[in-house]
Each structure stands twice: as structure tokens, then as C-alpha cells.
Amino acid sequence: MRALGMVSRSALLGKLTRSLYGAPSLPVELFGLKFPNPVGLAAGLDKLGAAVPAWASLGFGFSELGCVTALAQPGNPSPRLFRAIADEAIVNAMGFNNDGAAAMAEALAGWKRRGLWPDHPVGMNLGKSKITPLEIAAGDYAESFRLLRPYVDFFVVNVSSPNTPDLRRLQDKAALDQILAALQESNTGSRPAPILVKVAPDLSFEALDEILQLAGPRRLAGIVATNTTITRPQTTDAFLQGVYAHSGGLSGRPLRQRSTEVIRHLYTQSAGAVPIIGVGGIFDAADAWEKITAGASLLQIYTGMIYRGPGAAREIVCGLKTRLAEAGFTRLSQAVGIGHKY
């Protein structure tokens, strides 16, 4: 992140990085925003807005910063990040470590003042401050939204991280409805900000259906599917067993199948009316294509880049362009959801 911060502050380094890792154009229009390509950076990597301009240089079509909470907090005690290398997976128990919404707003304002804002949409992942009681969580989310709305293009409500105690209880329809109502109350003006919800892969299909029921009444722009999982794959490898014994959310290869199942269900149940950002176990164009044909209109990666390197976004976009041409399509939207019928 320190190196990417240097890239972000230097026009020359930014151009060099883009020449090495920039992705070709594969435009997508969604939520009233124009995305240069469908592969975005998932939340959790740039928690402080430390490298905002660099993500476009690395070929990403959009970036999601954070997670940010209204109050600054250190997160969970270390060690809190563990790699299951043989399974291309990561277990994290970070706990929303960040400097708070006000500090993030200041960091974003700085990039804009210096004329270094990226040429792709930038989103913000919003979480609940750990010390805020669940009963007043809506106000906590609303405060972060108020501070950050002038700076970013869309917001993602994170009620699905397993690393803040009881946070996932906010995925309950009534609790989530209160949060979304509080956000939309201040989401006024000629161009309201798109608001999405990030869901856990561990939810039942019935619980996912209840969240979908809020899409119309609370003007949800879409759903991010999915966050990390609290389940663990079976293994006889002693090292992997040790990694998986740690508490926290699992990302990477083992999450791919379940996240695709959730995407497919959400797309089917909404008849394609609720846009989906697919995330979970995407490492290459084949994984990306699976998510798109299941119903995802955009994609995000994090663990895939950790294992595949800084050229991951470019490689996926190039592979998607090839697959679109082979299918006889000219736009990515033509491939969304074709893997099943609703």
C-alpha cells in the first residue's frame, strides 16, 4: 500500500503502471455510472483511501474503498490475517480497522484538490462502529454516509462481515430496512447516490429473498454478492487445518461456488431486475464468466489479485473480451444471466 501510495502521487509512476497493467476497454453502464470495464477492486484493501488513483492504473474499472465506520477503530488484535496458500484462500479477522469516516473524507478531498482523482467510479463500503449498539446502528451508518457522500459515486452497506460482533444480525429485514431508510432520508438532490447492500454467502435463500423485498421500497441500486464466509472446506492437510481453525471470514477459491449460487438465486428471484456485483473466488476469466452468466453485471476481486499479482484485472478483462467475441456478443450486458433461465 505504501508503494501504491507513491504511484498515486506521481503522474509519471501512474502512467508507467498503467502501461504495464492497464486493462483494455470493456464498458458497462449501471446505476447511472459509466465503468471502463466490469472488474473492480473489492472493499477491504484500501481502507484509508491511501491509493485511490492507483487502482485505475492497475486496470480496475472501478474501486470500492473501506470498509469505513463513523468512528475510528483499531480493529481486532493481531495476528488477524492468515493465508491458506494451497487452497488459494485467505482467512481474515480484521474487524473494520480504519481511521473513521471524517478522516476518509479528508483523504478523498485531498486527492480531488490535487487533481488526481481516478477516471473510473469510486465507491465506499460502510460498516457499523464496533462500540455502537445495534439499536442505533442506522444513525451510525447515516453519519458516515453524510460525511462521504460529496466524494464518491456509490455506497455499499456492509451488514455481512463476520468480524464485528453481531453485525450479521443487521441482515434481518427489519433492521436492514431501518438502515436503508436512514440513508435514503438524506440521499436527496437531483442525483441520489446509488446504494447497494453486501450480503453474506451463509444466508439462506429465504433470508436473501427478504433482502430483495427491500429493493423497491428502499430504492436499492443493487446487491454485492458475496462477503466472506464463516464456513470452512474439509481438508486433511495439517497446515490448512491450522489456518482454518482461526476465526474470521474466508475468501478465495473455496468461496467461488457458493457465491455463484447466491448470484444465480438473486438474479432468478428478481428476474434480473436487481443488478448484482459478483465477488468471491474470481481468479481468472473463466471464474469471471461464470459469475456473469449466473447474473452478475459487474465483478470485484481481492484475494485473486493477492495470488495472481497486479496484472489480475487486465488478464480477466482480456479474457472476457475473448469470451464475448466467441459468443458473438458485442456488449457484456448481453451475457448477464444467460447461464440459466428465470
N, C-alpha and C positions, 0 to 999 in steps of 0.2 A: 504493500500500500504506500510506503514511503517513496518507492521508485515511481509508482503511478502518479503520485502527487507531483513529482518532478516533471513527469511527462505532461501533466495537466497545466503546469505553469509556464511551459516553454512551447511556443509555436513551432519551433524547429523540431523538437523532440516529438511533438504531436504529429507533425507531417511525416516524420520518419516512421513512427509507429503505425500510422495509417497505411503507409506504402508497404509495410511488411504484413500487416494483419487486417487491413480494411476489407470489408465484405462487398460483393457486387450488389447492385440494386435489385431488390425484390419487394416492391412497395405494397403496403397494406394500409387501408383506411378503415379506422374503427374508433368508436367513441367520439367521432368528430375530429380525430387526430390523424396525422399522416406519419406512418412509420416507414423508414427507408428499407427495412427488411423485418421479418417476423421474429427474429431471435433476440431476446432481451436478456439483460442481466437480472438475475433473481435477487430479491432482498436478502440482506444478511452479510454481504461482503463490504459494501461501502456504507457503514453505519454512521459515519460522521460527515459525509459529504466531502471527503478528503480528496477525491479523484474524479469529480463529476465530469470534466471534459474528456478524460482518458477513455471512457467506455465506448464512445463513438469511434475513437481512433482504433480501438480493438475490434471493430467490426460489428458492434451491437446496434440493433435497430431501435432499441430503447433501453432505459435503465430504471430500476426500482431501488431507491435508496432506503436506508434504515435497516432495521426497524427503529422508529423513534417513539419515545414516550414523552409525556408532558413534563415529567421531572427527570433530571439527570440521575443515573444509577449505574453502579459498577458491574452489575450482572452477578452471576454465580461464581463461587470460588474456583480457582484453577487447581488442577487441570480440568478443562471443560470442553476439550475438542480432541477426538480420537479417530484415527484413520484405520479402516479395515481394508487394507490395500488389496489383498487377494480378491475381495468381492467388489472392489471399486466403490466403496461406501465410506461414509463419514457419520459418526455419532457426535452431535453437538449438544451441549447443555449451557449455552452462553448466557441465557437469561436476560435478553434485551439490554445488554451493556451499551450505553450511549450517553452523550452529553446533554440530552434534553432537547425539546423542540425549539426553544429560543436560540440555543447555540447552533442548531442546524440551520435555522432561518438566517442567522448571521453569516454562516459559511456560504450558503447559497447566494445571498445578496452580494458577497464578495466576488464570487465567480462572475456574476452578472455585471458588477461595476467594472471589472477588468476586461469585459468583452470576450470572455472565454466560455460562454455558455454553449453546450453541445448542440449540434444540428439534428438532434432526434428527441422524441418525447421523453420527459423525465417524470417518474412517479415517486410517490412516497408511501412507505409502509408504516402504518400507525399501530402502535400497541398500547397496552394499559400499563401505567406505572405500577410497580410491584406493591407499593405501600397503599395504593388507592383501593378502598373496599369495592367489591363487585357492585354493591348497590348504587354507587355513584360513578361507575365506570364510564357512563355516557358523557359526563362532563369532562372527564379526563381526555377522552378521545377528541371531544369538541374543542378543547383548548389547543391541542396540537394542530388540529385542522385549521383553526383560526390563525395561528401563527404562521403556518406554512403555505396556506392557500395562495398567497400572492406569487409564489416562486415556482410551483411545479404544475405539471399538466394533468395529473390524475392521482387518485389516492386508493390505497388498498387497506381495508380494515382487517387487521390480524387478530382473530379471536381463536386461533388454532395452533399456536405454538405450545409444545408440551413443557416448556421450560420456565413458565411463570405459574406459580401455584393457582389452581382453579380457573385459569384463563379459559380453558376449553368449555367451561360451563356457560360462557357468553355466546356459544354457538346455539344455545337454546333459542327457539324462535322469539319468545317474548323479550329476552334480554338483548338479543341482536336487534330487534325492532326498536328498542329504546335508543340504542347507539346510533342506528341509521337515522332515526327521527331527529336526534340532536344534531347530527352532521348536516342533514338536509335543511334544517331550520336556518342555518347560516350560509347555506350553499345557494345564494341568490345572485341576482345580476343577469346580464344578458347572456353570459356564457358560464353556466354552472359547471363545476369541476366533475368529471366522471368519477364515481365512487364504486369500487369493487369490493368483494369480500373474499378473503382467502380461507379455504376450508381444509379440514384435516382429512387424510385418507382413511382414518379409522372410524369415521362416521358411518352409520348405517344408511342405506339408500332412503329409508323413511325420513331420517333426520335431514339428509340432503334435500329431499322434496320440500320439507318445511322451510328451508332457507330459500328455495326457489320461489315459494309463495310470497316472499317479501320483495321480489324483483320489481313487480309492477307498483305496489303501494309505496315503496321507498325509492323508486327510480334508480334501481341498481343498474350500473352500466355493464356489469359482468361479474364473473366469478373466476378466481385464481384457484386452479386445482392441480396439485395439492401442496400442502405443507409437508413437513417431515412426519414420519410415523413412529409410534411407540412400540410397534411390533418388531420382532427380530427374526431373521431367517434361521433355519436349522443348519447346524454345521458341526462337524466332528473335529474341526481344526481348533487346537487349544488356544492359539493366539487370538483367532477370531472370536472364540467364546469369551475371552477376557475383554475384548473390545465391546462386544455386545452386552456384557454384564453392566456396563455403565448406563446410568440413567440419561435420558435426553432423546432428541429426535434423530432418527436415522434417515439419511438421504443417499442418493446414488443408485447404482444398478438394482439393488433389491426392491426399490420403490417403484420401478418402471411399470410393472404390470398393474399394480393396484391403482396408481394414479391414472393410467389409461382407462381402467374400468370405471373410475369415478367420472372422468371426462365423458365417456360414452353414455353413462347414465344421465348425467346432467343435460347433455345435448339431446338425448332421446326424450326425456321428460319435458323439456322446454320446447321441443320441436324446432330446435335450432334458433330460438328467439332470444336466448340469453348468451351473449358472447362469452367465450371461455379462453383464458390464458392457461396453457398446459405447461406444467412443470413437474419434474420428478423422474430421474433416471434417463435424461436425454444426454447421450454421448456422441451421437453421430446422426447422419441424415436419415438412416433407417428408423431410429428412435423418434426423430422429429416427425417423419412421415406418418408413423403410427399414431402419434398424438393428433396430428392434423386430420387424418382420415377418420379418427374417432370423434372429432368435433371441435378441436382447438383452433381458434383463429390466429392466435399468437402463441409464442413459446418463451420459456425462460430457462436458463441454465446457471448452475453454480458449481456443484460437485463435478459435473462433466468437464468444466474448464480446469478445475484443480488437477484432474487426472490427465486431461488431453492437452493442456497448455493454452497459451494465449491465442493460438490460431483456431480455437474450437468454434467460435461463432462463424468465422469465414468459411471453414470447412463444411459446416452444417448448411449455411446458405447456398454455397456452391452445389452441394448435393441435392438440395431441394429444387434448385433450378433445373438440374438434370432430370429429376423425377417428374417435375411438371411437364417438361418437354416430351418425355417418354409417354406421359399420359395424354398428351395432346391438349394440355391446358395452357392458357396464357396468363392467368391470374391465380394466386394462391387460394383465393376465396372459392374457386371452383372445386377445390379438393377437400374443403372443410366438410367433414361428416359423411364422405362418400363410402366409408368403410362399413356402414350399416344403414338400415332404414328405420325411420321412426313412424 
